[in-house]
Amino acid sequence: MISNFVAELKWRGMIHDVMPETEEHLLAQMRAAYVGIDPTADSLHIGHLVSVMMLRHFQLAGHKPYALIGGATGMIGDPSGKSAERNLLDEKTLRHNQNAIKNQLSRFLDFNSDAENAAILVNNYDWMKDFSFLEFIRDVGKHITVNYMMAKDSVKKRLTSEAKEGMSFTEFTYQLVQGYDFLHLFKEHSCTLQMGGSDQWGNITTGTEMIRRIGGGKGYALTCPLITKADGTKFGKTEGGNIWLDSERTSPYKFYQYWLNTSDEDAEKFIKIFTFLTKEEIDTLIAEHKEAPHMRALQKKLAEEITISVHAKEDLDNAIKASDILFGKSTSEDLKTLNEKTFLDVFEGVPQAEVTRADIEEGLDMIGALAAKTQFLDSNGAARRELKQNAISVNKEKVKEDYLITSKDLINNKFVLLQRGKKNYFVLVVS
């Protein structure tokens, strides 16, 4: 059963440009489309998610999605939106990255079923690696003029920029290689649509031109907007760098927090793009949010949905639990369920001091923990005052001066969380 893929993307705000007649072409029967993914790392980041969501909606609409890993193009580097040439990758690294990316895509795309529209993963290195330079310029290059290639925005911007290094011939030919991918998939897999970000329009239309001139057929193009944030900061970036889908690079807690901290304006846009909620569900959520914005219903739902999609329900539960720890709604038992990475993420930037395992085995007194051995407080007297005022907690539980910190207090057999008042945290690290 084919549903209207283009209409679905339209209401979600996921279309920037679409070639005429694309909608009618897709409604006629099951079609195949692809998105190219650059394998420069062994994880996708959230900047890739829009294209992945497009492929998933394409599959849900009854069509067959192809995810193309750019093994060959990754060895060149796409100039679109770049101000400098990127590092090139060897084949072993590319294959490793491809396998890791496929695992992440499997959270969204059905690769394994017997359905006619099961997703397929391809790598353009497989058909480019045996293509000689002479064959390429003879069979492909002669069909596309230099004038045509120079007219592309990605080329013009680099050639007219102030960057001293200009643009290498390698990068200049990128659009031919990407265009050939579309022609190859058109001929070998009846793939008639290429999708990508709006910065890819030039490369995609080079492919449709090759299909017309060399393949004697018709290809279609559809791009989504490049995601921006209302405050002008870059989407998908934090001070620590990219927000990755790999939990080793970006913990589920930090991933969840990124979406939870979205502005109202962005949350209203992002919930349409990054979740599979229906229009009715989203309209209800938006109305509910406008009634009580302080409850942040949109942000919570957005963060929940996307964390489950990328990670798992268990990771979401742990992220929520970790978030609650900062706002006082937790116990020492909750703290002890956090793994080391999440614990360090939650208390990132909090002052730390080392104590020895021998200190803990003997029982570390509170004056030592707060002042004498750590200098968290500036004097033993200050430590005593705070303890008398019932202002000190160990692992979220109030303690008196006679309390001894022992191995039973250890979180991950390594940390103890001290707290003065509501907001001043300190971490003891046992070495």
Stockholm file with secondary structure:
# STOCKHOLM 1.0

chainA/1-431         MISNFVAELKWRGMIHDVMPETEEHLLAQMRAAYVGIDPTADSLHIGHLVSVMMLRHFQLAGHKPYALIGGATGMIGDPSGKSAERNLLDEKTLRHNQNAIKNQLSRFLDFNSDAENAAILVNNYDWMKDFSFLEFIRDVGKHITVNYMMAKDSVKKRLTSEAKEGMSFTEFTYQLVQGYDFLHLFKEHSCTLQMGGSDQWGNITTGTEMIRRIGGGKGYALTCPLITKADGTKFGKTEGGNIWLDSERTSPYKFYQYWLNTSDEDAEKFIKIFTFLTKEEIDTLIAEHKEAPHMRALQKKLAEEITISVHAKEDLDNAIKASDILFGKSTSEDLKTLNEKTFLDVFEGVPQAEVTRADIEEGLDMIGALAAKTQFLDSNGAARRELKQNAISVNKEKVKEDYLITSKDLINNKFVLLQRGKKNYFVLVVS
#=GR chainA/1-431 SS CCCCHHHHHHHTTCCSEECTTHHHHHHHSCCEEEEEECCSSSSCBGGGHHHHHHHHHHHHTTCEEEEEECHHHHTTCCCTTCSSCCCCCCHHHHHHHHHHHHHHHTTTSCCSSSCTTCCEEEETHHHHTTCCHHHHHHHTGGGSCHHHHHTSHHHHHHHHSSCTTCCCHHHHTHHHHHHHHHHHHHHHHCEEEEEEEGGGHHHHHHHHHHHHHTSSSCCEEEEECCCCCTTSSCTTEETTEECBSSTTTSCHHHHHHHHHTCCHHHHHHHHHHHCCCCHHHHHHHHHHHHHCGGGCHHHHHHHHHHHHHHSCHHHHHHHHHHHHHTTTCCCHHHHHTSCHHHHHHHTTTCCEEEECHHHHHHCEEHHIIIIITTCSSSCHHHHHHHHHTTCEEETTEECCTTCEECGGGCBTTTEEEEEETTTEEEEEEEC
#=GC SS_cons         CCCCHHHHHHHTTCCSEECTTHHHHHHHSCCEEEEEECCSSSSCBGGGHHHHHHHHHHHHTTCEEEEEECHHHHTTCCCTTCSSCCCCCCHHHHHHHHHHHHHHHTTTSCCSSSCTTCCEEEETHHHHTTCCHHHHHHHTGGGSCHHHHHTSHHHHHHHHSSCTTCCCHHHHTHHHHHHHHHHHHHHHHCEEEEEEEGGGHHHHHHHHHHHHHTSSSCCEEEEECCCCCTTSSCTTEETTEECBSSTTTSCHHHHHHHHHTCCHHHHHHHHHHHCCCCHHHHHHHHHHHHHCGGGCHHHHHHHHHHHHHHSCHHHHHHHHHHHHHTTTCCCHHHHHTSCHHHHHHHTTTCCEEEECHHHHHHCEEHHIIIIITTCSSSCHHHHHHHHHTTCEEETTEECCTTCEECGGGCBTTTEEEEEETTTEEEEEEEC
//
